[in-house]
Amino acid sequence: MATPSFVLTYDSLTTLVFQYLERSDPAVAAFIPTAITLAEFEISQQIKTLGQLEVVDSTMGIGNPVIPKPARWRKTVSMTVTTPTGKQPVFLRKLEYLNNYWPNVSDTDTPLYYADYDFDNWFIAPTPDSAYSFEALCYTRLQPLDSATQTNWLTRNAPNAMLFGTLKQTAPFLKDDARLAIWSGLFDAAMAALKTEDQLRVGDRQTIAQDS
């Protein structure tokens, strides 16, 4: 019978951290969920991968220039709006530009521009005169791992980054400077490989765009 391939999960990651640290005392056990979360944040701050892209399909509110961003939003890549004549791009501009371009938000028309209103919302101008469907392509932070969410893109595609990133976070907690250097080196190597993959994907997309 074939041996099933290993798949990293929240539970197996926790077990691996115990094994690498050769410790399972209550203080360490209590810190591991925090270490996992910190590792996820550090990875998401360093890279933007296809696995972090989310397509948001929603509807604009008539007369409302503010649109909520998706949960765990990090960056907007593009936005399009569907009008009676078809899809058209909504262009990114500074909020000040939108305020000058469309100073009276009670006036309505087809949206042409969007800006970051704050971290949780977009601002669009003109104010929608209809309940337009729109699509936004965004980078978001992945669904965090926990006992209920056992896997995500990182556990499936970058288990080494998750493992060594988590171990790296345990070293300051354990005041283990020697291990910090080891875990940091292994984590940096895993992240470098991920970044190289992303650069190759970007190169492939540019080649396809030029050949099309």
ROTORVEX-711215 format. One line per 3 residues: number of its first residue (from 1); their letters; for each residue x, y, z of N, C-alpha, C. Coordinates in nm, 3 decimals. Example, Ala and Ser with C-alpha at 12.3 -4.5 7.8 and 13.67 -1.06 7.14 Angstrom:
BEGIN
1	AS	1.319 -0.569 0.780 1.230 -0.450 0.780 1.320 -0.330 0.780; 1.285 -0.225 0.708 1.367 -0.106 0.714 1.290 0.003 0.787
% end
This chain:
BEGIN
1	MAT	0.085 -0.119 0.000 0.000 0.000 0.000 0.089 0.125 0.000; 0.053 0.219 -0.085 0.132 0.341 -0.098 0.121 0.425 0.029; 0.233 0.488 0.065 0.234 0.577 0.180 0.182 0.713 0.138
4	PSF	0.079 0.766 0.205 0.025 0.896 0.163 0.128 1.006 0.181; 0.127 1.103 0.089 0.221 1.214 0.098 0.184 1.303 0.217; 0.286 1.369 0.270 0.265 1.454 0.387 0.201 1.586 0.346
7	VLT	0.100 1.626 0.419 0.036 1.756 0.399 0.040 1.831 0.531; 0.099 1.949 0.528 0.109 2.028 0.650 -0.027 2.083 0.689; -0.063 2.067 0.815 -0.186 2.123 0.870 -0.151 2.202 0.996
10	YDS	-0.248 2.270 1.049 -0.226 2.344 1.173 -0.181 2.248 1.284; -0.247 2.134 1.294 -0.212 2.038 1.399 -0.074 1.977 1.375; -0.044 1.938 1.249 0.086 1.876 1.224 0.198 1.979 1.236
13	LTT	0.171 2.106 1.204 0.270 2.212 1.224 0.302 2.227 1.372; 0.199 2.225 1.455 0.220 2.234 1.599 0.305 2.117 1.648; 0.276 1.997 1.600 0.353 1.879 1.640 0.498 1.890 1.595
16	LVF	0.519 1.937 1.473 0.655 1.953 1.423 0.735 2.054 1.505; 0.671 2.163 1.543 0.740 2.264 1.624 0.783 2.203 1.757; 0.696 2.126 1.820 0.733 2.056 1.944 0.855 1.967 1.920
19	QYL	0.855 1.894 1.808 0.963 1.800 1.780 1.095 1.873 1.754; 1.089 1.981 1.679 1.211 2.056 1.650 1.266 2.122 1.777; 1.178 2.175 1.860 1.223 2.242 1.982 1.262 2.144 2.092
22	ERS	1.212 2.021 2.078 1.231 1.919 2.182 1.181 1.970 2.317; 1.069 2.040 2.310 1.005 2.092 2.430 0.855 2.087 2.411; 0.783 2.059 2.517 0.637 2.057 2.510 0.576 2.108 2.640
25	DPA	0.654 2.190 2.713 0.602 2.241 2.839 0.488 2.340 2.813; 0.403 2.363 2.913 0.282 2.445 2.893 0.310 2.584 2.837; 0.416 2.649 2.880 0.445 2.785 2.832 0.472 2.785 2.682
28	VAA	0.547 2.687 2.635 0.575 2.676 2.491 0.448 2.642 2.415; 0.372 2.547 2.467 0.247 2.507 2.401 0.153 2.626 2.387; 0.147 2.709 2.489 0.057 2.824 2.486 0.104 2.929 2.386
31	FIP	0.236 2.934 2.358 0.289 3.036 2.268 0.282 2.996 2.122; 0.276 2.869 2.092 0.282 2.823 1.953 0.174 2.886 1.864; 0.047 2.897 1.905 -0.050 2.964 1.818 -0.009 3.107 1.784
34	TAI	0.049 3.178 1.880 0.096 3.313 1.853 0.211 3.311 1.753; 0.303 3.216 1.769 0.416 3.205 1.677 0.369 3.178 1.535; 0.268 3.093 1.519 0.213 3.063 1.387 0.155 3.189 1.325
37	TLA	0.078 3.263 1.403 0.017 3.386 1.352 0.123 3.488 1.313; 0.227 3.504 1.396 0.335 3.597 1.364 0.407 3.557 1.236; 0.427 3.426 1.217 0.490 3.377 1.095 0.405 3.410 0.973
40	EFE	0.275 3.391 0.984 0.185 3.423 0.873 0.194 3.571 0.837; 0.196 3.657 0.938 0.205 3.801 0.912 0.337 3.834 0.843; 0.448 3.776 0.891 0.577 3.808 0.832 0.584 3.764 0.686
43	ISQ	0.530 3.646 0.657 0.529 3.597 0.519 0.445 3.689 0.431; 0.327 3.726 0.479 0.238 3.810 0.398 0.296 3.948 0.375; 0.378 3.997 0.469 0.441 4.127 0.452 0.555 4.124 0.352
46	QIK	0.616 4.008 0.333 0.732 3.998 0.246 0.698 3.964 0.102; 0.588 3.893 0.079 0.558 3.846 -0.056 0.413 3.875 -0.092; 0.390 3.881 -0.223 0.255 3.883 -0.279 0.253 3.774 -0.385
49	TLG	0.178 3.669 -0.361 0.174 3.556 -0.452 0.035 3.542 -0.512; 0.025 3.458 -0.616 -0.106 3.431 -0.675 -0.201 3.372 -0.572; -0.145 3.300 -0.474 -0.230 3.241 -0.371 -0.296 3.343 -0.282
52	QLE	-0.245 3.467 -0.282 -0.303 3.572 -0.200 -0.399 3.660 -0.279; -0.415 3.634 -0.408 -0.507 3.713 -0.489 -0.651 3.667 -0.467; -0.740 3.761 -0.451 -0.881 3.731 -0.431 -0.963 3.818 -0.527
55	VVD	-1.057 3.755 -0.596 -1.148 3.828 -0.684 -1.275 3.860 -0.606; -1.303 3.989 -0.594 -1.420 4.035 -0.521 -1.528 4.072 -0.621; -1.641 4.004 -0.616 -1.757 4.036 -0.699 -1.867 4.088 -0.609
58	STM	-1.911 4.210 -0.633 -2.014 4.268 -0.548 -2.092 4.373 -0.627; -2.175 4.447 -0.555 -2.261 4.546 -0.618 -2.246 4.680 -0.547; -2.235 4.786 -0.625 -2.228 4.921 -0.568 -2.366 4.967 -0.522
61	GIG	-2.367 5.047 -0.416 -2.492 5.101 -0.368 -2.528 5.230 -0.438; -2.651 5.242 -0.483 -2.693 5.364 -0.551 -2.680 5.482 -0.455; -2.610 5.588 -0.501 -2.594 5.708 -0.421 -2.493 5.696 -0.308
64	NPV	-2.419 5.586 -0.304 -2.321 5.566 -0.197 -2.181 5.555 -0.257; -2.091 5.651 -0.231 -1.957 5.647 -0.290 -1.858 5.559 -0.213; -1.900 5.498 -0.102 -1.810 5.418 -0.018 -1.842 5.270 -0.036
67	IPK	-1.738 5.190 -0.064 -1.753 5.046 -0.084 -1.662 4.973 0.014; -1.715 4.875 0.089 -1.630 4.799 0.182 -1.528 4.712 0.106; -1.407 4.707 0.158 -1.305 4.618 0.103 -1.324 4.477 0.161
70	PAR	-1.264 4.376 0.099 -1.278 4.240 0.153 -1.201 4.224 0.283; -1.237 4.123 0.358 -1.165 4.094 0.483 -1.019 4.067 0.455; -0.932 4.116 0.544 -0.788 4.094 0.538 -0.726 4.157 0.413
73	WRK	-0.789 4.266 0.362 -0.739 4.336 0.244 -0.597 4.388 0.267; -0.513 4.383 0.162 -0.379 4.439 0.169 -0.352 4.539 0.058; -0.393 4.507 -0.066 -0.366 4.595 -0.179 -0.464 4.565 -0.291
76	TVS	-0.509 4.670 -0.359 -0.597 4.655 -0.474 -0.515 4.651 -0.601; -0.539 4.553 -0.687 -0.468 4.540 -0.814 -0.544 4.610 -0.925; -0.676 4.586 -0.932 -0.757 4.647 -1.038 -0.903 4.643 -0.998
79	MTV	-0.982 4.725 -1.069 -1.127 4.726 -1.048 -1.196 4.751 -1.181; -1.304 4.679 -1.206 -1.386 4.701 -1.325 -1.532 4.710 -1.284; -1.610 4.781 -1.363 -1.753 4.796 -1.336 -1.829 4.752 -1.460
82	TTP	-1.942 4.686 -1.441 -2.025 4.640 -1.552 -2.136 4.740 -1.577; -2.135 4.798 -1.696 -2.236 4.896 -1.737 -2.324 4.834 -1.846; -2.430 4.902 -1.886 -2.513 4.847 -1.994 -2.437 4.822 -2.123
85	TGK	-2.324 4.888 -2.143 -2.245 4.869 -2.265 -2.131 4.769 -2.246; -2.119 4.713 -2.126 -2.015 4.615 -2.101 -1.924 4.655 -1.986; -1.817 4.578 -1.966 -1.724 4.607 -1.858 -1.632 4.722 -1.894
88	QPV	-1.602 4.805 -1.796 -1.505 4.912 -1.818 -1.420 4.928 -1.693; -1.294 4.968 -1.710 -1.206 4.982 -1.594 -1.244 5.101 -1.507; -1.220 5.085 -1.377 -1.231 5.196 -1.283 -1.087 5.226 -1.241
91	FLR	-1.043 5.349 -1.262 -0.901 5.381 -1.249 -0.867 5.430 -1.108; -0.749 5.390 -1.062 -0.700 5.431 -0.931 -0.651 5.576 -0.935; -0.696 5.657 -0.839 -0.652 5.794 -0.823 -0.641 5.824 -0.674
94	KLE	-0.576 5.934 -0.639 -0.570 5.976 -0.500 -0.707 6.025 -0.455; -0.733 6.012 -0.325 -0.862 6.055 -0.271 -0.883 6.204 -0.297; -0.778 6.283 -0.287 -0.790 6.427 -0.311 -0.834 6.455 -0.455
97	YLN	-0.786 6.375 -0.549 -0.827 6.391 -0.689 -0.977 6.367 -0.703; -1.025 6.260 -0.638 -1.168 6.230 -0.647 -1.252 6.340 -0.585; -1.205 6.394 -0.472 -1.280 6.501 -0.406 -1.290 6.626 -0.494
100	NYW	-1.182 6.655 -0.567 -1.185 6.770 -0.658 -1.265 6.741 -0.785; -1.252 6.617 -0.833 -1.322 6.579 -0.956 -1.473 6.573 -0.936; -1.516 6.523 -0.820 -1.660 6.503 -0.794 -1.692 6.557 -0.654
103	PNV	-1.692 6.690 -0.639 -1.706 6.749 -0.504 -1.843 6.727 -0.441; -1.947 6.715 -0.522 -2.082 6.696 -0.468 -2.119 6.548 -0.479; -2.104 6.475 -0.369 -2.126 6.330 -0.374 -2.274 6.295 -0.394
106	SDT	-2.363 6.393 -0.382 -2.504 6.365 -0.406 -2.535 6.357 -0.556; -2.447 6.412 -0.639 -2.461 6.395 -0.783 -2.416 6.255 -0.821; -2.482 6.195 -0.917 -2.454 6.056 -0.952 -2.425 6.039 -1.100
109	DTP	-2.349 5.934 -1.131 -2.316 5.900 -1.269 -2.245 5.764 -1.265; -2.192 5.721 -1.378 -2.117 5.596 -1.383 -1.979 5.615 -1.321; -1.939 5.534 -1.225 -1.807 5.549 -1.161 -1.693 5.533 -1.261
112	LYY	-1.593 5.621 -1.247 -1.475 5.617 -1.332 -1.347 5.596 -1.253; -1.346 5.636 -1.123 -1.224 5.634 -1.043 -1.253 5.574 -0.905; -1.147 5.520 -0.847 -1.157 5.474 -0.708 -1.031 5.515 -0.634
115	ADY	-1.041 5.522 -0.501 -0.928 5.556 -0.414 -0.944 5.479 -0.284; -0.836 5.469 -0.208 -0.845 5.414 -0.073 -0.902 5.521 0.019; -1.024 5.496 0.068 -1.088 5.590 0.160 -1.026 5.577 0.299
118	DFD	-1.010 5.451 0.340 -0.935 5.415 0.460 -0.895 5.269 0.441; -0.844 5.205 0.545 -0.796 5.068 0.528 -0.909 4.971 0.497; -1.031 5.003 0.536 -1.143 4.909 0.522 -1.239 4.943 0.409
121	NWF	-1.221 5.057 0.343 -1.318 5.101 0.243 -1.251 5.169 0.124; -1.317 5.154 0.007 -1.282 5.232 -0.111 -1.376 5.351 -0.122; -1.332 5.452 -0.196 -1.417 5.565 -0.230 -1.420 5.573 -0.382
124	IAP	-1.537 5.591 -0.441 -1.550 5.594 -0.586 -1.614 5.725 -0.632; -1.581 5.763 -0.753 -1.638 5.883 -0.813 -1.648 5.861 -0.965; -1.756 5.911 -1.024 -1.876 5.969 -0.962 -1.948 5.870 -0.871
127	TPD	-2.033 5.924 -0.786 -2.120 5.842 -0.701 -2.212 5.759 -0.791; -2.226 5.631 -0.767 -2.304 5.545 -0.858 -2.449 5.590 -0.874; -2.494 5.592 -0.998 -2.634 5.624 -1.027 -2.717 5.498 -1.048
130	SAY	-2.653 5.383 -1.031 -2.721 5.255 -1.046 -2.649 5.152 -0.960; -2.713 5.039 -0.936 -2.651 4.932 -0.857 -2.560 4.851 -0.948; -2.447 4.911 -0.985 -2.355 4.847 -1.077 -2.286 4.726 -1.013
133	SFE	-2.275 4.619 -1.089 -2.189 4.509 -1.048 -2.045 4.550 -1.074; -1.957 4.511 -0.983 -1.816 4.543 -1.004 -1.731 4.424 -0.961; -1.608 4.424 -1.013 -1.511 4.320 -0.980 -1.381 4.387 -0.940
136	ALC	-1.328 4.349 -0.826 -1.200 4.402 -0.779 -1.104 4.286 -0.756; -0.983 4.300 -0.808 -0.878 4.201 -0.787 -0.787 4.255 -0.677; -0.775 4.181 -0.567 -0.703 4.231 -0.450 -0.607 4.127 -0.395
139	YTR	-0.499 4.177 -0.338 -0.416 4.092 -0.252 -0.474 4.097 -0.112; -0.496 3.981 -0.052 -0.548 3.974 0.084 -0.458 3.882 0.167; -0.461 3.904 0.296 -0.391 3.809 0.383 -0.473 3.681 0.389
142	LQP	-0.404 3.569 0.383 -0.473 3.440 0.380 -0.554 3.417 0.507; -0.656 3.333 0.495 -0.732 3.293 0.612 -0.636 3.236 0.716; -0.629 3.296 0.836 -0.532 3.250 0.936 -0.557 3.105 0.976
145	LDS	-0.449 3.035 1.004 -0.459 2.898 1.051 -0.505 2.893 1.196; -0.586 2.796 1.228 -0.622 2.766 1.366 -0.678 2.624 1.369; -0.730 2.582 1.481 -0.778 2.444 1.491 -0.896 2.418 1.399
148	ATQ	-0.970 2.522 1.363 -1.084 2.505 1.272 -1.042 2.518 1.125; -0.939 2.597 1.099 -0.886 2.615 0.963 -0.750 2.546 0.959; -0.749 2.422 0.917 -0.629 2.340 0.927 -0.527 2.368 0.817
151	TNW	-0.573 2.412 0.701 -0.482 2.437 0.589 -0.515 2.569 0.523; -0.417 2.624 0.453 -0.440 2.738 0.364 -0.335 2.729 0.253; -0.324 2.832 0.171 -0.233 2.827 0.057 -0.090 2.803 0.102
154	LTR	-0.050 2.861 0.214 0.088 2.848 0.261 0.119 2.706 0.306; 0.030 2.641 0.376 0.057 2.504 0.420 0.066 2.409 0.301; -0.009 2.439 0.195 -0.010 2.352 0.078 0.107 2.380 -0.017
157	NAP	0.151 2.506 -0.024 0.250 2.545 -0.125 0.383 2.592 -0.067; 0.387 2.626 0.060 0.512 2.671 0.122 0.522 2.619 0.264; 0.513 2.488 0.284 0.518 2.434 0.421 0.650 2.462 0.491
160	NAM	0.760 2.467 0.414 0.889 2.496 0.477 0.893 2.639 0.531; 0.836 2.733 0.457 0.831 2.872 0.506 0.747 2.881 0.633; 0.635 2.809 0.636 0.551 2.813 0.756 0.622 2.750 0.875
163	LFG	0.689 2.636 0.853 0.757 2.568 0.963 0.871 2.653 1.019; 0.961 2.696 0.931 1.078 2.770 0.980 1.041 2.912 1.022; 0.936 2.967 0.964 0.887 3.097 1.010 0.832 3.088 1.151
166	TLK	0.761 2.980 1.180 0.707 2.960 1.315 0.819 2.936 1.415; 0.915 2.852 1.377 1.028 2.826 1.466 1.108 2.955 1.492; 1.122 3.037 1.390 1.193 3.165 1.406 1.125 3.251 1.513
169	QTA	0.991 3.249 1.515 0.917 3.330 1.612 0.930 3.276 1.754; 0.960 3.146 1.768 0.973 3.090 1.903 1.105 3.127 1.968; 1.208 3.156 1.886 1.342 3.178 1.941 1.349 3.297 2.036
172	PFL	1.295 3.416 1.999 1.299 3.527 2.096 1.221 3.495 2.223; 1.111 3.423 2.209 1.031 3.386 2.326 1.112 3.296 2.420; 1.188 3.204 2.360 1.270 3.111 2.439 1.407 3.169 2.474
175	KDD	1.434 3.291 2.423 1.565 3.356 2.446 1.679 3.267 2.397; 1.658 3.209 2.279 1.754 3.116 2.221 1.818 3.182 2.099; 1.922 3.263 2.122 1.984 3.339 2.014 2.049 3.249 1.910
178	ARL	2.107 3.138 1.953 2.173 3.048 1.860 2.073 2.989 1.761; 1.959 2.944 1.812 1.857 2.887 1.725 1.792 2.993 1.637; 1.785 3.117 1.685 1.727 3.224 1.604 1.803 3.239 1.473
181	AIW	1.935 3.232 1.479 2.015 3.244 1.357 1.988 3.127 1.262; 1.974 3.007 1.318 1.948 2.889 1.234 1.811 2.898 1.169; 1.707 2.924 1.250 1.571 2.930 1.195 1.558 3.045 1.095
184	SGL	1.622 3.159 1.125 1.614 3.274 1.034 1.676 3.240 0.899; 1.790 3.169 0.901 1.855 3.132 0.776 1.770 3.039 0.693; 1.709 2.940 0.756 1.623 2.847 0.684 1.496 2.916 0.634
187	FDA	1.442 3.005 0.715 1.323 3.080 0.674 1.356 3.170 0.555; 1.468 3.241 0.562 1.507 3.330 0.452 1.526 3.253 0.322; 1.582 3.132 0.331 1.602 3.050 0.211 1.468 3.009 0.151
190	AMA	1.373 2.972 0.236 1.239 2.934 0.187 1.170 3.053 0.122; 1.184 3.171 0.183 1.122 3.291 0.128 1.187 3.331 -0.004; 1.318 3.314 -0.015 1.387 3.346 -0.139 1.336 3.259 -0.253
193	ALK	1.311 3.132 -0.224 1.258 3.041 -0.326 1.118 3.085 -0.369; 1.034 3.125 -0.273 0.901 3.172 -0.308 0.907 3.297 -0.395; 0.996 3.390 -0.360 1.008 3.514 -0.437 1.058 3.486 -0.578
196	TED	1.148 3.389 -0.593 1.196 3.351 -0.725 1.082 3.295 -0.810; 0.998 3.212 -0.750 0.882 3.159 -0.822 0.792 3.271 -0.870; 0.770 3.371 -0.785 0.685 3.484 -0.823 0.747 3.563 -0.938
199	QLR	0.878 3.584 -0.933 0.945 3.657 -1.040 0.933 3.583 -1.173; 0.942 3.449 -1.168 0.927 3.370 -1.289 0.785 3.380 -1.343; 0.686 3.381 -1.253 0.547 3.395 -1.298 0.526 3.530 -1.365
202	VGD	0.582 3.636 -1.305 0.568 3.769 -1.364 0.632 3.772 -1.502; 0.750 3.711 -1.514 0.815 3.704 -1.644 0.733 3.629 -1.746; 0.672 3.518 -1.705 0.587 3.441 -1.795 0.467 3.523 -1.840
205	RQT	0.404 3.597 -1.746 0.287 3.677 -1.780 0.324 3.787 -1.878; 0.441 3.850 -1.861 0.484 3.955 -1.951 0.511 3.900 -2.090; 0.570 3.778 -2.096 0.598 3.716 -2.225 0.469 3.683 -2.298
208	IAQ	0.371 3.629 -2.224 0.242 3.595 -2.283 0.173 3.720 -2.335; 0.179 3.830 -2.255 0.114 3.955 -2.296 0.179 4.010 -2.423; 0.313 3.997 -2.436 0.381 4.047 -2.553 0.351 3.964 -2.677
211	DS	0.334 3.832 -2.655 0.308 3.742 -2.768 0.162 3.741 -2.811; 0.073 3.789 -2.725 -0.070 3.782 -2.758 -0.110 3.891 -2.856
% end
